[in-house]
Amino acid sequence: MLRVENLVLRNRHLKSFISVNDYRSLAQWIFRVYPSKAISQIAVRDNFGIEHVAQASPEQTESSRIYKISRFTIYLNVQNSTDLAKIQKSIAPLLKFAEVKLQELDLIGKRNRQSAVNEAELRLQAQKFKREKMQLRHFNRERLKLLARFSHDLKTPLSMLTLPLESIILSGEGISPKIRARLEKMKFALYSILHSLASALDLTASELSHFKSHRSIQNFSELLVSICSMYDIVFESYGMRLNVSVEPNIYFSLDPLQIEKVINNLLNNALKHNMPGQSVEVLLTCDANRRILLRITDNGLGTIASTGNLLKTTKSGVFASTGLGLGIVREIVKNHQGKFYFSSKPGVGSTVELHFSKAAKPSKKSLPKLGLYHTLHEVELLSSERSQLSRKHKI
């Protein structure tokens, strides 16, 4: 029970007062607390000036007097001023108490309006962001398509130059050592450009989701050993060791050309971010649940960023690298339902892990022998790079 001046509010009135949640409910609450046949209507005005009315029974709707206090309007059916003054005096404390709820409703209304405005602004911003994102995605796709067309158109005529150039260098008839060295330099530059164009085409294919996968069950162990054996002499020429530990006869549904690119990219990065006298560890295993793990670890320079998105060359002008290798690797592994992990610390080295879900059972059909042309090209390019580096530093 609460006493406000000469007004007594019982517990049930206070409980119902707490549950009032709009202006009309407040007018109805005043009716319940102050039941008087002299009152026909009670109106509560919100902060927009709109009146919310609660009225008595139809037979009491006649009103001859109006009493206003604050934002409350009381419609009375009294005939003389004495009765009017009496009602004003008795209801004034109740209206004063009701102003507390009136202020609360104003704040709630203001908060709801602000919330509605904020939600509308958020919707507009979200729509704007979505439009801009779609425009940016469209622009990016068009740019990648242009890069793909340009790279393809440039790669075709340059590829046609490699065979005549190789023939001239190999024949050696009437060519002085000075001219031969220049031709070797041209060959190296040509292979470097073709390598960059191939990386650009792979990148655009991965970004545009245009990787064409031709998967079949292959002996992953034999493929990895064959590629690593071709890289042995390259690592040896750079004064490094390539240690290979491969569990035999791990079969896996893969695209040989794409996986060959993956292994080449990883071995290239391990070579180019390592130092003479160091080693690179290659491990391929399959656990009891037939999950395949390929790990390539070096203890070389490492990289500053460990996100695995891109790797940059360690020495400008020495290696022909676009820095796109790991990005392409990740997309190819993703297309094989695998997972890609990369960690690196400056001065400690880098580790790349590829996880593939399950090994496949060996196929009874004889598997075609893989040409490994991409690896041959990469090894030849690295050998040319080694020759250029030797001449540059007069090794």
Buried (B, 14 or more C-beta within 10 A) or exposed (E): EEEEEEBEBEEEBEEBBEEBEBBBBBBBBBBEBBEBEBBBBBBBBBBEEEBBBBBBEEEBEEBEBEBEEEBBBBBBBBEEEEBBEEBBEBBBBBBBBBBEBBEEBBEEBEEEEEEEEEEEEEEEEEEEEEEEEEEEEEEEEEEBBEBBEBBEEBBEEEEEEBEEBEEBBEEEEEBEEEEEEEBBBBBBEBBBBBBBBBBBBBBBBBBEEEBEEEBBBBBBBBBBBBBBEBBEEBBEBBEBEBEBEBBEEBBBBBBBBBBBBBBBBBBBBBBBBBBEEBBBBBBBEBEEEBEBBBBBBBBBBBBEEBEBEEBEBBEEEBBBBBEBBBBBBBBBBEBBEBEBEBBBEEEEBBBBBBBBBEBBEEEEEEBEEBEBEBBEBBBBBBBBBBBBBEEEEEE
